[in-house]
Amino acid sequence: MKTTAQTTSRPARRQRRPRTMLPLLYGLLLLAGCSGGSPSALNPAGTGAARVSGLWWLLFWISMAVFAEVMALLAWALVFRRGAARVRHGQPLRFVTIAGAGLPFIILVAVYGVGLRDLAALGAGPGRDAVTVEVTGHKWWWEVRYAGASGATANEIHIPVGERVRVRLRTDDVLHSFWVPQLMPKTDLIAGETRETWLEARRDGSYRGQCAEYCGTQHAHMAFLVVAEPRADFDAWLARLDAPARAPRTEAERGGQQTFVQGTCAACHTVRGTGAQGQVGPDLSNVGSRWSIGAGAVPNDAGHLGGWIANSQTVKPGNAMPPQPVDAARLPDLIAYLRSLG
């Protein structure tokens, strides 16, 4: 009998072990979401996202406290349920009034007050002399211009570190949503309206943004990058953005420029300082230095660039760029030219 009891008890203990691991797994998943490299609002790098993160953690710890209280009361009811019948008349009502109505009211009022404070802080825009970025959402890429500058770029926004930058948003087609999780809550782009938000980074680095409103088949490939850098580096980058594109320096680059300007590319794209003045697609005057091709669809390297030129529909189906009739012998020169623009 002793041997039988031991045999039947061991599987029961083994079955309970995985359950004890659940809280640890939940904790590891939570920490994974807060890892340093993730574009998460819980890993803030700006004052706007810090407001969101602080409010989230406040609600999280309040919910944990409420959960612990409920579990403690449940354990008390299960363990001491026999003595509950001897509780004096009137005590349960007072307890329910305090714990079930009074404390939740205090908590909700406090959270509401903190939320109003954070909303007011997020609504406070930058000063009159702040850098202003004008962002237009297209299917499926972001056009980026700076007030006072004639140049443009795509899917990449540069801002000076420690300064609040005004961002004016509009859409050229369907609804989009501008979201940089580590810097600021999302702002929806409504057709016919110009919306406004701001960005401020407390440390230099690159922060991924994303369209947060479903806008079609390539919604997932409508990403952008915010590059926060010291003011001197930002001023130098902005000066390059407003200047003519880099002139070809090699024979291959000169041949590639000729192919670009005289071919179909110039009908849709601009390269400042050349005869290419197309307004349909992104300005390619600094395409060689951009972080990706196709708004995050593929890395910006020679191989992916060649595939994009030949037939971008195999890379990002549904985008507005048709396959290009570029002669195979001229394609390497065209790639070399575009890679030199930065």
C-alpha positions in Angstrom: 0.0 0.0 0.0 2.8 2.4 0.8 4.5 1.7 -2.6 1.2 2.3 -4.4 0.6 5.6 -2.7 4.1 6.8 -3.6 3.6 5.7 -7.2 0.3 7.5 -7.6 1.6 10.7 -6.0 4.6 11.2 -8.2 2.6 11.9 -11.5 0.5 14.4 -9.6 3.5 16.4 -8.5 4.9 16.2 -12.1 1.7 17.6 -13.5 1.8 20.6 -11.1 5.3 21.7 -12.1 4.4 23.2 -15.4 1.8 25.3 -13.7 4.3 26.8 -11.4 6.3 27.9 -14.5 3.5 30.0 -15.9 4.2 33.2 -13.9 7.9 33.0 -14.8 7.0 32.6 -18.5 4.6 35.5 -18.4 7.4 37.6 -16.8 9.9 36.7 -19.4 7.4 37.6 -22.2 6.8 41.0 -20.5 10.6 41.6 -20.3 11.0 40.6 -23.9 8.5 43.2 -24.9 10.6 45.8 -23.1 13.9 44.8 -24.6 16.2 47.7 -25.6 16.0 47.1 -29.4 12.3 46.8 -29.8 10.2 49.6 -31.2 7.9 49.5 -28.1 6.1 52.3 -26.2 7.4 50.6 -23.1 10.9 51.3 -24.2 10.6 55.1 -24.5 13.3 57.4 -26.0 11.2 60.6 -26.0 9.1 62.7 -23.7 5.9 61.8 -25.4 6.4 58.0 -25.3 7.6 58.4 -21.6 4.1 59.8 -20.8 2.4 56.8 -22.3 4.8 54.3 -20.7 4.3 55.9 -17.3 0.6 55.7 -17.5 0.7 52.1 -18.7 2.9 51.0 -15.8 0.7 52.9 -13.3 -2.4 51.0 -14.6 -0.4 47.7 -14.6 0.7 47.9 -11.0 -2.8 49.0 -9.9 -4.2 46.0 -11.7 -1.6 43.8 -10.0 -2.5 45.2 -6.6 -6.2 44.6 -7.3 -5.5 41.1 -8.4 -3.5 40.3 -5.3 -6.2 41.7 -3.1 -8.9 39.6 -4.8 -6.8 36.5 -4.6 -6.1 37.1 -0.9 -9.8 37.6 -0.2 -10.6 34.4 -2.2 -8.0 32.5 -0.1 -9.5 33.9 3.1 -13.0 32.8 2.1 -11.8 29.3 1.2 -9.7 28.8 4.3 -11.8 30.6 6.9 -15.2 30.1 5.4 -16.5 28.3 8.5 -15.8 31.3 10.7 -17.5 33.6 8.2 -20.9 32.8 9.5 -19.9 34.2 12.9 -19.1 37.7 11.5 -21.2 40.3 13.3 -24.2 41.8 11.5 -23.2 44.9 9.5 -19.5 44.1 9.0 -19.9 42.6 5.5 -21.8 45.7 4.3 -19.2 48.1 5.6 -16.4 46.0 4.0 -18.2 45.9 0.6 -18.8 49.6 0.8 -15.1 50.4 1.5 -13.4 47.8 -0.6 -15.9 47.5 -3.4 -16.9 51.2 -3.9 -14.7 53.6 -1.9 -11.3 52.3 -3.0 -12.2 51.9 -6.7 -13.6 55.4 -6.8 -10.4 56.9 -5.3 -8.3 54.8 -7.8 -10.4 55.8 -10.8 -10.4 59.5 -9.9 -6.6 59.4 -9.4 -6.0 57.6 -12.8 -8.3 60.1 -14.5 -6.4 63.0 -13.1 -3.1 61.5 -14.2 -4.6 60.9 -17.7 -5.7 64.5 -18.0 -2.3 65.7 -17.0 -0.6 63.5 -19.7 -3.1 64.5 -22.4 -2.4 68.1 -21.7 1.3 67.5 -21.9 1.0 65.6 -25.2 -1.1 68.3 -26.6 1.4 71.0 -25.9 3.1 71.6 -29.2 6.6 72.9 -29.9 7.5 76.6 -30.1 7.0 78.9 -33.0 10.6 78.6 -34.2 10.7 74.8 -34.1 11.8 72.6 -37.0 8.7 71.7 -39.0 8.5 68.5 -41.0 5.7 67.9 -43.5 4.8 64.3 -44.0 2.4 63.0 -46.6 1.1 59.4 -46.6 0.8 57.6 -49.9 0.1 53.9 -50.7 2.5 52.7 -49.4 5.3 55.1 -48.6 5.9 58.4 -46.8 6.9 61.6 -48.5 9.0 63.9 -46.2 9.6 67.6 -46.7 10.9 70.3 -44.4 9.4 73.8 -44.2 11.7 76.3 -45.9 13.6 73.7 -47.9 12.9 72.7 -51.5 14.3 69.2 -51.2 12.4 66.0 -50.3 13.1 62.5 -49.1 11.1 59.4 -48.4 10.5 57.0 -45.5 13.2 58.7 -43.4 12.9 61.7 -41.0 15.9 63.4 -39.4 15.4 65.4 -36.2 17.8 67.2 -33.8 18.3 65.5 -30.4 16.6 67.2 -27.5 14.4 69.5 -29.5 10.7 69.3 -30.0 10.0 69.0 -33.8 6.6 69.9 -35.3 5.2 67.3 -37.7 2.4 68.2 -40.1 0.5 65.2 -41.5 -1.8 64.7 -44.4 -2.8 61.8 -46.7 -2.8 61.7 -50.5 -5.2 58.8 -50.7 -6.7 56.6 -48.0 -6.5 56.8 -44.2 -3.1 56.2 -42.7 -1.7 56.6 -39.2 1.7 58.0 -38.2 3.2 56.1 -35.2 6.7 56.1 -33.7 6.2 53.9 -30.6 9.4 55.0 -28.8 8.8 58.7 -29.4 5.1 59.5 -29.5 1.6 58.1 -29.7 0.0 57.6 -33.1 -1.8 60.3 -35.0 -4.3 59.4 -37.7 -4.1 61.0 -41.2 -7.6 62.0 -42.3 -8.4 62.7 -46.0 -8.9 66.5 -46.5 -7.3 67.4 -43.2 -3.9 68.5 -42.0 -3.2 66.9 -38.6 -0.3 67.9 -36.3 1.9 66.1 -33.8 5.4 66.5 -32.5 8.6 64.4 -32.0 11.3 64.7 -29.4 14.1 62.3 -28.8 16.1 62.4 -25.6 19.0 60.5 -27.1 20.5 60.0 -30.5 19.7 56.9 -32.5 17.3 55.5 -35.1 13.7 54.8 -34.2 11.3 52.8 -36.4 7.9 54.1 -37.2 5.0 52.4 -38.9 1.6 53.1 -40.4 -0.9 52.0 -37.7 -4.1 52.2 -39.8 -4.8 49.3 -42.2 -4.5 50.9 -45.7 -4.3 48.0 -48.1 -2.4 45.0 -49.1 1.1 46.5 -48.4 0.1 48.1 -45.1 2.8 46.1 -43.3 5.4 47.5 -45.7 4.7 51.1 -44.9 7.4 51.8 -42.4 9.8 54.7 -41.9 12.8 55.6 -39.8 13.3 58.6 -37.5 17.0 59.5 -37.1 17.8 61.6 -34.1 21.2 63.3 -34.3 23.1 66.2 -32.8 22.0 69.6 -34.1 25.2 70.1 -36.2 24.7 66.8 -38.0 21.1 67.6 -38.6 21.9 71.0 -40.1 24.5 69.4 -42.4 22.0 66.7 -43.5 19.3 69.3 -44.1 21.7 71.4 -46.2 22.5 68.3 -48.4 18.8 67.6 -48.7 18.2 71.1 -50.2 21.2 70.9 -52.5 21.5 69.3 -56.0 22.1 65.6 -56.0 25.7 64.3 -56.0 27.2 64.5 -59.5 28.5 61.2 -61.1 32.2 60.6 -60.6 32.8 57.4 -62.5 32.1 56.2 -66.0 29.6 53.7 -64.7 27.7 56.4 -62.7 27.6 58.7 -65.7 26.1 56.0 -67.8 23.6 55.2 -65.1 22.6 58.9 -64.9 22.0 58.9 -68.6 19.9 55.8 -68.4 17.9 57.3 -65.6 17.2 60.7 -67.1 16.5 59.4 -70.7 14.5 56.4 -69.7 11.2 55.8 -67.9 12.5 56.5 -64.4 12.5 60.3 -64.9 8.8 60.3 -65.7 7.9 59.4 -62.1 11.0 60.4 -60.0 13.0 63.5 -59.2 16.8 63.7 -58.9 17.6 67.4 -58.1 20.0 69.1 -60.5 19.1 66.8 -63.4 16.4 66.6 -66.0 14.5 64.1 -63.9 11.6 66.0 -62.4 8.8 63.4 -62.0 6.4 63.9 -59.1 4.6 60.5 -59.0 7.1 58.5 -56.9 9.6 59.4 -54.2 12.4 61.9 -54.8 15.5 59.8 -55.3 18.2 62.5 -54.8 19.5 60.7 -51.7 18.3 57.2 -52.3 21.7 55.6 -51.8 21.8 56.6 -48.1 18.3 55.5 -47.2 17.8 52.7 -44.7 15.6 50.5 -46.9 13.9 50.1 -50.3 10.1 50.2 -50.5 9.4 51.7 -47.1 10.9 48.8 -45.2 10.2 46.0 -47.7 13.8 45.0 -48.3 17.3 46.2 -47.4 18.9 49.0 -49.4 21.7 47.1 -51.2 22.7 46.6 -54.8 21.0 43.2 -55.2 17.7 44.3 -53.8 17.8 47.6 -55.7 18.4 45.7 -59.0 15.4 43.4 -58.3 13.3 46.4 -57.4 14.1 48.2 -60.7 13.6 45.2 -62.8 10.2 44.2 -61.3 9.2 45.7 -58.0 5.9 43.8 -58.0 7.8 40.6 -57.1 9.1 42.5 -54.0 6.1 44.5 -53.0 3.0 43.4 -54.9 0.4 46.1 -55.6 2.7 49.1 -55.4 2.4 51.8 -58.1 5.8 51.1 -59.9 5.5 48.9 -62.9 8.4 46.7 -64.2 11.0 48.8 -65.9 12.3 48.1 -69.4 16.0 48.6 -68.6 18.5 46.8 -70.7 20.4 44.2 -68.8 23.7 45.6 -69.9 22.8 49.0 -68.5 21.3 47.9 -65.3 24.6 47.7 -63.4 25.4 51.3 -64.3 22.0 52.4 -63.2 22.4 50.6 -59.9 25.9 52.2 -59.4 24.4 55.7 -60.1 21.5 55.3 -57.7 23.8 53.8 -55.0 26.0 56.9 -55.3 23.2 59.3 -54.4 23.3 60.0 -50.7 
